[in-house]
Amino acid sequence: MDKYFKVTTRTIVATGLGAAIFMLLFMYVKVPSPVPETSFQTAYGVSAFFGTLFGPIAGGLIAFIGHALSDAVQYGSPWWSWVIASGVAGFIFGFAYKNTGVEEGEFKKKDIIKFNTIQIIGNLIAWLVVAPVLDIVIYAEPINLVFTQGAIAALMNSISAGVIGTFFLIAYASTRTKKGSISKN
């Protein structure tokens, strides 16, 4: 379990960079949905990518900080229920860390399935449980609205993380030296 929670200088730098990218994507690269206050967010593909490379701490902080800063800049204050849900999703994405061969230059079908299973679980927990429950508890939002928003967010963020995250991980794996590909002569 320690492998998931090791924080290095590399992790800290990746967290800062990832949070900045997440914030910018969250603000400017999104597609609105017909459900109020929900959008297809490309940022979740990036947080899934970073979470897979750097673990749950980085994944959670990237999404939490990036979402909080985006809300603060755009609206004057964060909508904490969704900021926390973003952090939970990013944290869960990080459990793909060390469960794929991406660092060894391998991101094959079984790795893609593992990654997408983890990110879908993360999105379902974050958007069908955490965000709606916190919306009700913190903001007294209407139950039917928050669960509709959560279902749409879960679907769209799973697609974003699945497509964008998978693409980035395949591209990244192709830049890594495959284990055993270099030998002594």
N, C-alpha and C positions, 0 to 999 in steps of 0.2 A: 504494500500500500504506500510505502514511502516514495516509490518511484513517481507517483502522481503528484505529490505535494512538495517536491524539491524545488526551492526557489534559488535561482542563480542570477548573476548579473545579466546573462542572456535573456532570462525570463522577464526581468524587470524592464529591459530595453524593449523587448517585444511587446510587453504590456503597454508601455507608453506609445509606441508606434501604432499598435493595433487599435488602441482607444481613439487616437487621432483619426485614423482611417475610418473606423466605425462611425465616429461622430460626423465626419464629412459625408460619408455615404448615406447615413441615416437622415441627414438634412436635405441632401441634394439629389440622390439617386434612388428614387422610389416611385412606385406606381400606385395611385390611390385606388381603393376598392369601393364598391357600392355601399359598404357598411361604414357608418360614420367613424372617424378617428382610427381607421385601419388602412394600412398600405402594404403593398409588396415591397419588402425592405431588402435590398441587396446586402446590407450590412451584416445580416445573419450568416450569409455565405462566408464572409471574411472572418467573422468571429469563430465559426466552425473550423475554418482552416487554421487559424492561429491556435485555437484550443487543442486541435489534434497535434500540432507541432510542439506546443509548450505546456500543455496540461491544464487541469481544471482551475488552478489559481489564476493563471493568465487568461484563460477563456472567460471566466466569470468576471474578472476585473475589467477586461476589455469591453465587454458588453455593458456592464454596470456603469462604468465611468463614461464611455462613449455615449450611451443613451442619456445619462444624467446631464452631461454637458450640452448635448444637442437640445434637450428640452429647455434647459436654462437659457441658452442663447436664443432659441426660437420663441419660447412662450413666457420667459421670465422666471419660471421655476419648474423643477422636474415633477412629473406625474409619477410619484413614488411606487405605486403598485406595479406599473409597467416597467419601470426602471429595475425594480427588484426582480421581476419576472425575466427580464433580459439577462440579468446577472445569473440567475438560476439556470437559464437555458445555456449560456456560455460555459458555466461551471460544468454542467452535464456533458456538453460537447467535448470538454477536456478529457473525458474518460476514454476517448478514442486514442489518446496519447499512449504510446507503447503497446497498443492493441492492433496497430497496423504496421506494415513494413515500409512505410513512407521514408523514414530516415535511412533505410538500407537500400533505397532505390527501387523498392517494390510497392506497387499499389495496384494489386490485381483484383479480380472479381470478389474473392473472399474478403479482402480489405475494404473494398467499396461497400459490400453488404454490411460488414461490422460498423463502419463509419456511419452509414445511413441509418442503421438500426439505432445506434446511440443518439444521433442527432434528432431523429423522429421522437424517441422517448423524451429527450430534453425539451423539445418543442411542445409535446403533449402535456407534460407536467407543468411547464412554465405558463402556457397559454390557456389550458383547460382547467387548471387548478389554481396556481399561484396568482395570476393576474386577476381573474374574476373574483376570487375570494377576497383578495386585498382591496379591490375596487369597492366591494360591498362593505367591508369592515372599515376602511379608511375614509372613503368618499360617499358612502351610502348610495351608490349607483343602483339603478334598477337591475334586478337579477336577470331578466330576459335579455337586456341589452348587453351586459358584460359577458354573458356566456356566448352570445352570438358573435361579439367582437373576438372573444377568445378562440372560438372555433375557426373563424376566418384567419386570425393571426397564426394559429397553429398550422393550418394548411399552407398558407403563403410562406411562412418562415421555414417550414419543412422543405418546400420546393426550392426556396432560395438557398438554404444550406445544402440541400441535396445536389442541386445543379452546379451552383457556383463553387461550393466547397469541394465537391468531387473533382471538378475541372481543375481548380487550383492545386489540389493534392496530387492529381495525376501529373500535372505540369511540373510541380516541385519534385516529385519522385524521379522524374526523368532527368533531373539535373544532378541527382545523387549517384555516387559510384556504387554499383551493385556489389553486395557482399560476395567475395571470392572472385571478382572479375579481374583483380590485379594479382599476378603471381610472380614469384622470384624465378629468374632463369639461371 
